[in-house]
Amino acid sequence: MKNKKLYRNDETAVVAGVLSGLAEYFKQDPVLFRLIAIFLLIVTGVFPGLMMYLIAWFIIPKRPKADYTIID
């Protein structure tokens, strides 16, 4: 089994690549994660969701340039 690691994805990033990195980790479409994030921001209020995103931005490392692969 291949060792999966969570990274921020700068190639498909809109802001910091947190949601696109999560989508890549779970092998889903980044738009799905962005829609879920927007829904959670609206439901819980902006502050908690924004704080979680900022914390994830600092905790999740940026993907090294050598690790980018082409996914079909």
ZALUMSE-72887 format. One record per residue (C-alpha): residue in three letters; x, y, z. Coordinates in pm, whole numbers, plus 50000, padded with zeros to 5 digits. Example, Ala and Ser with C-alpha at 12.3 -4.5 7.8 and 13.67 -1.06 7.14 Angstrom:
2
<code=Ala&u=51230&v=49550&w=50780>
<code=Ser&u=51367&v=49894&w=50714>
% end
This chain:
72
<code=Met&u=50000&v=50000&w=50000>
<code=Lys&u=50127&v=50343&w=49906>
<code=Asn&u=50193&v=50580&w=50195>
<code=Lys&u=49944&v=50869&w=50153>
<code=Lys&u=50033&v=51212&w=50288>
<code=Leu&u=49822&v=51523&w=50314>
<code=Tyr&u=49968&v=51831&w=50144>
<code=Arg&u=49836&v=52168&w=50034>
<code=Asn&u=49798&v=52161&w=49657>
<code=Asp&u=49921&v=52486&w=49498>
<code=Glu&u=49849&v=52373&w=49143>
<code=Thr&u=49469&v=52382&w=49183>
<code=Ala&u=49454&v=52622&w=49476>
<code=Val&u=49207&v=52908&w=49498>
<code=Val&u=49334&v=53056&w=49826>
<code=Ala&u=49598&v=52842&w=49998>
<code=Gly&u=49540&v=52495&w=49855>
<code=Val&u=49396&v=52343&w=50174>
<code=Leu&u=49069&v=52227&w=50022>
<code=Ser&u=49227&v=52110&w=49697>
<code=Gly&u=49483&v=51917&w=49901>
<code=Leu&u=49206&v=51750&w=50101>
<code=Ala&u=49023&v=51665&w=49779>
<code=Glu&u=49339&v=51512&w=49634>
<code=Tyr&u=49396&v=51312&w=49953>
<code=Phe&u=49044&v=51167&w=49942>
<code=Lys&u=49048&v=51139&w=49557>
<code=Gln&u=48747&v=51368&w=49510>
<code=Asp&u=48671&v=51677&w=49308>
<code=Pro&u=48799&v=52000&w=49472>
<code=Val&u=48471&v=52174&w=49387>
<code=Leu&u=48288&v=51934&w=49619>
<code=Phe&u=48515&v=52031&w=49910>
<code=Arg&u=48475&v=52400&w=49831>
<code=Leu&u=48096&v=52371&w=49828>
<code=Ile&u=48100&v=52185&w=50160>
<code=Ala&u=48329&v=52453&w=50307>
<code=Ile&u=48099&v=52733&w=50191>
<code=Phe&u=47797&v=52549&w=50334>
<code=Leu&u=47972&v=52502&w=50670>
<code=Leu&u=48075&v=52868&w=50676>
<code=Ile&u=47714&v=52973&w=50629>
<code=Val&u=47570&v=52724&w=50881>
<code=Thr&u=47823&v=52772&w=51162>
<code=Gly&u=47898&v=53137&w=51110>
<code=Val&u=48204&v=53266&w=50934>
<code=Phe&u=48445&v=53288&w=51227>
<code=Pro&u=48477&v=52917&w=51329>
<code=Gly&u=48518&v=52797&w=50971>
<code=Leu&u=48765&v=53072&w=50889>
<code=Met&u=48971&v=52989&w=51197>
<code=Met&u=48979&v=52618&w=51104>
<code=Tyr&u=49092&v=52706&w=50750>
<code=Leu&u=49368&v=52935&w=50877>
<code=Ile&u=49490&v=52673&w=51124>
<code=Ala&u=49492&v=52409&w=50848>
<code=Trp&u=49682&v=52654&w=50625>
<code=Phe&u=49964&v=52669&w=50880>
<code=Ile&u=49958&v=52301&w=50984>
<code=Ile&u=49934&v=52124&w=50647>
<code=Pro&u=50267&v=52145&w=50463>
<code=Lys&u=50299&v=52264&w=50106>
<code=Arg&u=50359&v=51985&w=49854>
<code=Pro&u=50722&v=51961&w=49744>
<code=Lys&u=50761&v=52039&w=49373>
<code=Ala&u=50905&v=51691&w=49301>
<code=Asp&u=50586&v=51522&w=49428>
<code=Tyr&u=50352&v=51665&w=49163>
<code=Thr&u=50220&v=51393&w=48939>
<code=Ile&u=49984&v=51395&w=48645>
<code=Ile&u=49654&v=51229&w=48735>
<code=Asp&u=49427&v=51110&w=48453>
% end
